[in-house]
């Protein structure tokens, strides 16, 4: 658990929108999946919402990486020449925390979106008229 907390702290303030959007999509996806199983309607629409929404934590993670690396490059500009490579490597390791968490939070909503897509396509096959 302390490793997760340390990883979260390394990511900086961008971790909050990543985690909040990921948890929101998880709850939304489970709710949409249950609604689709109960009503058997709007599965394709819900699938599109989930698959598109799954990109939000990933994009926030990439934004956090970009912001982290730009800040580290600013710090390197004022550092001694022999320390620059070490500082950049350490900063890159910390900056990669944001995309890692963003991609991690994108996995489950993507899977839920494809499950909804499968339910919707299965429903379409049943609605086709038989000759």
N, C-alpha and C positions, 0 to 999 in steps of 0.2 A: 504494500500500500504506500509505503514511503517513496518507492521508486516512481509510482504514478504521480504523487504530489510533487516530487522533485522535477519530473518531466513537465508537469503542468506549469510549474514556476519558471522553468527554462524558456517556455514558449512566450512568456510575456503577456501583455494585456489582450492580444489577439486570441488567446485561448478561450476567453469568456464567450465571444460570439460563436466560436467554433463549437464549443460544448453545448451552448444553449440551442443553436440551430440543429445540431445533431440529435439532442434529446427531444426537441420539438418534432423533428421529422420521424423519430422512432415512435413517439406516441401517436402522431398523426397517421403514420403508416399502419400501425396496429389497429387503430380505430377504423380506417378505411377498409382494411382487410376484413374486419368483423362485419362492417356495414355491407360489404359486397357479398360475404357469405350468407348473410341474413336476407338481404333484399334481392340479390342477383341482378342488380342494375348498376349502371355507370362504372363498370369495372375498367373499361378502357380509358375513360376520363381519369379515374383515380390512378391508374397505372402511369399515365402521362405526367400527372402531378408529382407522383413519387419519383419517377426517373429523372425528371427535370429538377425537382427539389433536391435530389441527392447530390447535385453538383454544388450546392451552396456551401456546405462545410469544406469541400475540396477547394473551392475558389477562395474561401476565407483563409484556408491554410496556405495557399500560394501567396496571398496578399501578406500574410504574416511573415512568410519566408522572405519576400521581397523587402519588406520593411526592416526586418532583422539584418539582412545583408547590407542594405544601404546604410544603416547605422554603424555597422562594423567597418565598412569602407571609410566612413567619416572618421572613425577612431584610428584606423590604420594610417590615415593621412598625416596624423600628428604623432605617430609612434616612431621609435628608432628603426632603422632599416633592418637590423638583424632580428627584430621581434615581429615584424610584419607577417611573416608566413605563419608563425605560431598563433598569432591573434586571429588571423583569417580562418585557420582551420578550426580553432575553438568556436569562433562565432558561427561558422557554417554548421557545426554539429548542433549548436543550440538553435539555430534558425530552422534546421530541418525538423525540429519538433512540431512546428505548426502544420506543415503538410502531412506529416505522419498521422497526427490526430485527426486532421481534416479528412484524409482518405479513410481512416478507420471508421469515422462516423458516417461516411458515405456508403459503406458496404451494406449495412442492414437496410437502409431505405431503398437502395438499388435492388436488393434481393426481394424486398416486399413489392416493389414496383413490377418486377418481372413475374412474381407470383400473381399479382392482380392482372397483369397482361395475359398470363396463361388462363386465368379464370374467365376473362373477357372473351378471349379467342375460343375457348371451349364453349362458351355460351353462344357465340355466333354460329358455330358449327351445328348446334342443335336447332337454331332458328331457320336454317336453310330449308327451302322446300325440297321434298324428295320427288323425283320423277318416276 
